[in-house]
Amino acid sequence: MSLPRLLCATCLTLTLAGTALAPASAMDTQALPQAGSFTLQEPQARLKLRLVPGSTLAAGYRSPFYERNPATGAMTLRTDALQPSIRGQTAPATVLREGTAWYFQQTPAAMTATLHIDTWPSNQRVIIGRIQSAHGPVVQLVADGKRSQVIAVIHNGTETHRVVAGTIYPDRSISYGLSSRPDGTLLVVVNGTRNVFAMPAAATAPAMWFEAVAGQTGWHMPCHSDSARVTFTSLEMNHPAA
């Protein structure tokens, strides 16, 4: 089933709980990331994963895949092609996962982030954020360094719909927002460009959560040098009252 994009006029007027999702310039002024609000998913060994709770992150946790600047609060995620496979991905992701799951029919939901691509992998494609469910990603944002674009990849069961959601600034910085409403609207904002979609039918049943990501796509030669590195300077996930 195709996923129709709504009229651009709707993009300019859509609000979340009565307040429009902020443009890129406003996103830059968001509160600093709060490490205690997330669970970190990172490699523990070649075939294992480590889940690090927010309380540990807030206490100053650091690893080869995660670090937090104590002065600025910025959080850096790194991934490489020696990580174990996660959810069937060949080159998986290091993930900051929202602490609670939700159903889109019950509550408005929003994630906003500002980040910098520090290191591109060999194919110059990095997953930077997504709405996830136990059945797989509902929508994910992929930064494409070769074309200086961010692609919204929307999954609807066995079908995948790809749309150019916005451009990457020349300094490799990106501000994005992902939000959903109980009426079935999905809003994607990338560096001020707004895109409105219908919620994929495959996402109507499972619980979902937000993830901030540094992830690779496709197959990579297993090596530590083929890495991706992303620094989030602002990151917020919330569920305003409907």
Salt bridges, closest charged atoms under 4 A:
GLU42 OE2 - ARG50 NH1 2.89
GLU67 OE1 - ARG62 NH2 3.42
GLU67 OE2 - ARG229 NH2 3.94
ASP80 OD2 - ARG78 NH1 3.19
ASP80 OD2 - HIS224 ND1 2.83
GLU98 OE2 - HIS239 NE2 2.68
ASP118 OD1 - HIS116 ND1 2.71
ASP118 OD2 - ARG229 NH1 2.94
ASP144 OD2 - ARG125 NH1 3.19
ASP144 OD2 - ARG147 NH1 3.19
GLU211 OE2 - ARG87 NH2 3.36
GLU211 OE1 - ARG130 NE 2.63
ASP226 OD2 - HIS220 ND1 2.76
